[in-house]
Amino acid sequence: MLNKKIAILGSTGSIGRQTLDVARHLGLRVVALTVGDNIELLQEQIEEFKPEYCAMKKPQKLNNVKVLRDSEEVAATTDADIVVNAIMGSAGLRPTLAAIRNKRTIALANKETLVTAGEIIMREAKQNSVQIIPVDSEHSAIFQSLDTRNSIKRILLTCSGGPFYGRKDLDNITVADALKHPTWKMGPKITIDCATLMNKGLEVIEAVRLFGVDSAQVEVLIHRESIIHSMVEYIDNAVIAQLSVPDMRLCIQYALTYPERHKSQVPPLDFAKLGSLTFNKPDTETFTLLPLAYNAIVQGGIVPAVLNGANEYAVELFLTGKIKFTDIFDLVENAVTNCRNVADPTIEDIEAAEIWAREFVGDAALGVPHDNSKGSK
């Protein structure tokens, strides 16, 4: 049994539930849980794990636990050894910042934190001597493969390719089609991002911020088997990779037990049954959001936040049947093209940029001319 206390922000989502599975397996003490609207599942989690605190979108009194205002307050006050940020979307930004200022180690599954405000987050983490341990399978693989004594030549970020790999015609795709991921079982938003390859674009930005490399040093490779989760190539051309069956519980467990390793619930690889591992380059002409993400990180400023905000709302519109799958690409690109960049933005600038991006996408989806006075070039 490990003597560690953890707080889980977003405990009823896919990553949150798997984190609790790992906590159960390792015997970790869960001191805080936060959720959005799933109060029924939260109550079940409280009964099993008996946290001291909890928070939800609309606070209400619950039995046997103190209710705090929101995830940001939990992150700012908890005495947990590790704060697991499994919140979906840009809502995870301020809780991450609060946990850093509270000097808590962070297991980060919320990539939007680094996509939208990576420079601010990494600067604050350094100033507060806080370690950020990635939970995403790709970034966990890179983290595990890093040898800080040597210089990185390239980061090879693997990608399953999503359900439409090899397909040129993306018209007439339904929500049900886009939610059929070939490897991973995830929430609907990230599954759609995988289908458009935007998830990989966001991960490119995350890798640049987290590991301090140039975007030109991050290369995406299609790897349909999802066995190699990412690789690091060094200046002597040696490549170190992390391999495992595709199961997020392994990445979560490593973040919670780092630098130690413990027995996990994840089955071992059977190399004899793998047969072969394949690699290809992504189709950036069809899946245009990936190169758009590279361009966003090169521009910097608020552009990654606009990219993220526009994509979040476009995916929401697609999932609710209000736009076509291909509209996601056009709406996000138009928002990025029309935004007016702000160099060295504050958190408030970033939040305003995301609001502007959502409004821009909403107007464009309705065919309404957008007032660009606050966001146009």
N, C-alpha and C positions, 0 to 999 in steps of 0.2 A: 504494500500500500504506500503510495507516494504522499508525502506530507505537503501538499500544495492546495491552495484555495483558488478557485476560479470563479469569475463572473462571466456570464454569457449574455451578450446583447443580441437579441434576435433568436430566442431559444426555441421558438416553435417552427422556424423555417427548416429547410433541408439540412443546412450546415449545423444549425443549432441543435436539432434533434440527434444528429450524428455525434456532435460534441458530447451530449449527455450520454450517449451510448458508450463513448470512450471513457467518460468520467465514471460511469458505472463499472466498466471493465477494470479501470485502474484504481478505483476506490478514492477518487479525488473528492474533495469537499466543495460543493457548489454553494457559494455565499450570496449570489445575486442572479436574477433572471429578468430579462425584459422582453416584451412582445409588442406586436401591433394590436390586432383585434382578437386574436384567438385566445380568449379568456378561459374557455373550457379546457383546452390543452394545458394552458399555464397552470390552472388549478391542479391538474393531475401531476404536473411536474413539481409543483410546490409540495404536494403530499408525499411524493417519493423522495425528493432531494432536500427538502426542508431548508431552503435558503433564508437568509436574514432579511433580504430586501427584494423587491420586485418593482417593475414599472411597466406601464402600458400606454397606448395612445390616448385613451380616455380613462384617466385614473378612477378607480372604484375600490371600495374596501373589500379586502379578501381575508379569509381566516388564516391565522398562524403566520403572518408575514407582514412586515412594514412596507407600505406602498410609497414609493418616491415619485417625484413629478414626471421624470422621463429618463431615457437612456443616458442623456448627458449628465444628469445629476448622479445617477448610479456610477458612471465612469469617474466622475469627479470626487466621489466620496468613498468608494469601496476600498477595503484593505486587501482585496484579492491579490495573490501573487501574479496572476495572469488575467487580463481582460480579453476575452474572445469576442471580436467584433464580427458578428455574422449578420448584421443588418443589411438589407438589400437597398442598393442605390445610394444617392448622394446624402440621404438622411443619416448615413453613418459617419459623415465628416466631423461634425462637432463632438459626438461622443469619442471619436478617436483622439481629437485634440484635448478633450477633457481628461482622458486617461493618461495621455502623455504628461500633461501638467500635474497630474496626480502621481507621476513617476511609477506607473504600473507597466510591467512588461505586456506587450500587446501581441496576441495571435490574430493576425489580420486576414479575414476572409472578405472584407469589404474593399474591393479593388477601387471603387469610386473615390475613396479617400485619397489615394495617390494619383489617380487620373486627374481629378479636379484641382487638388491643392498639394501636389507632391513636394514642391520646393518648400512650402511652409511647414508641412508635416515632418519632413526629414530634418529640416533645420531645428524645429522644436524638439524632436527626438534627440538630436545631438546635444542641444543645450541642456536637456534634462537627463542626459545619460540613460535614455530609455531604449531598450531593444525592441525592434519590430520584427516578428518572426512570421513569414508568409504562410498562409494556409492553402491558397490555390495550389493545385497539384503541380502546375508548371513551375511556379516560383518556389515552391517547396523543393522541387527537384534541383533547381538552380542553386538554392541555398545549401542543399546537401552536397552539391558537387563543387562548390566554391573552395578554392585553395587561395586564401588571401595573401600567401607569400609569393604568388606568381601573377603575372599580368594576363588579363583576359583579352583574347583576340575576338571571340564571338560568343554570343549566347544563342543557342539554337532552341527556339521555342516551338515545341511540337503542337500539332493541331489535328484533331480527328477529321476535320473537313466538314463535319455536320451532316445532316440528312440529304443535302443536295450536292454533295461532292461529285464533280464530273458533269454536272448539269449546266447547260447554257441558258435554257429557257426557264425563267423563274415566274412567268405569268401563271395565273390560275392556281397558285399554291394556297391551300387552306391552312387555317390555324392548326388543325389536327395533323396535317402533313408536316408542318414546321416543328411540331412538338415531339416528333419521333426521332430523338437523338439516337445514333447508332451504338453508343457506348455508355454514357453516363445517365443517371437518373437525377434530375435537378428541378428547380423551380421553373415556372413558365417563362419568366423574363430572361433568365440566363440561357435557357434552351433556345429561345428565339434569337438571342445574340449569337449563339453558336451557329445557327442556321444561316445568318447573314455574314458571319465571320467578324462581326463587330466585337464579340467577346475577345477574339484574338487581338484585335486592334487595341482594345482597352488594356489587355495584358502586356502588349508592347510598351505602352506608356507607363504602366506599373513597373515593368522591369527596368526601364530607363531611370525612373525615380528611385526605386528601391536599391538597385545595385550600382548606381552612379556611372552608367555607361552612356555612350552616344547612341542615338537611334539607329545609326548605320551599323552598329555592332550587334543589333538584335535581328536575327533572321528567323522567319516563320517557315516551318516544314510541315507538310501534311503527313501524318503518321496514323493510318486508319486503325491500327491495332490498339493504340492507346496504352502501350506497354512501357515505352520510353517516355517519361513525362517531361523531360527537357534535358539539355546538355550544355556543357561549357567547354569551349575550345580555347586553349591557351596559346601563347605566342610561338611555342615550339610545335604547334599543330597537334598536340595530344588532346584528346577529347574525353571528358569524364561525364558519365551519364547516370541517372537514377532510374531504375526499372522496378516495376511492381505491377500487380494486377490493378485495374482501375477501381479503386475504392478510396473515397475521401477520408475514411476513418484513419488511414495510415498517415496522411498529411496532418490531420488534426492531432493525432497522438504525438507525432514528432514535435509539433509546435508546443504541446503541453509538457513534454518530458525533456525537451532540449536542455543540455547537450547529451543527455543519456538516451539510450534506446531500451525499450521494454517489449516483451512478448505482446503481440497484437492479435486481434480477431481476424485479421486479413489473411486469406490463404496464401501459401507460397506460390511462386511461379513454377510451372512445369515447363522447362525449356524444351524438352523433347516434343511436347505437344504444340508448341508455338508455331513450328514449321518455318515461318519466315517473318521478317519485319520489313515493311516497305516505307519508302519516303518519296515525296514529290513536292514540287513547288506549288503554292496556292495560285488559283486563277484570280488575279487581281483585276482583270478586265470585267469579269462577271460580278465578282464580289468586291465592289468598289469602296466599301467602308473600311477595309483593311488599309489600303494606301491613304485614305482620308485620315485615318488615325495617325499614321506616320507623319503626314503633313501637319497635323494638329500639334504634335509634340515638338516638331521643329519650330513652328510659330510660337509656341509657348503662351505665356500670359493667360488670358481667360479662354483661349480657343479650345483647349481640352475640356473645360467645363461646359462650353457651349455644345461641343460634340456629344458629351455625356447627357446633358439635359435634353437636347433634341432627340437623341436616341431613346432615352427613357420614355418620353411622351409618345414618340412614334410607335414604339413597341406596344405601349398601352393601347393606343388607338387600333393597332392591328389585332391585338388579342380580344378586343371588344367588337371586332367586325366593322370598324368605321373606315378603315383604309385597306388597300391591297398590300400584299407582302412587298412588292417592288416599290411601293410608295415610301417605305421606310428609307430606302437608299436615297431617293430624291429629296425627301424632306430634311434629312440630316445634312446632306451635302449643301442644300440651299441655306440652311441655318448657319452653317460654318462659313459659307461664302459671304453671307451678308452681315456677319457680326463685325463690330468695331473692336479691335483688340485693345487690351489694357496691359501694359507692361508692369511687372512686379505687383500683381494684384493683391489686395487684402482678402481675408475670408469673406467680408461683406461684398466685395467686387465679384468674387466667385459665385456666391449665392445669388446675386443679382443677375449674373450672366446666365445661370441655369434657369432662372425664372423667365428671363427674356427669351431664351431658346425654346422653352415649352410654349410660351405665348406665340412665338413665331410659327412653330410647327402647328399649333392649333388653328391659327388663322389660315395658314397655307392649306391645311387639310380641308377647311371649309370653303376655300377659294376667296377668302376675305383679304383685301390689301392690308398689310401689316404696317403699323406706325414704326418706322425704323429710326425715329429720332433718338432713341436711347441705345440702339445697338447696331446701326448700319455703319459701313465704312465711310 
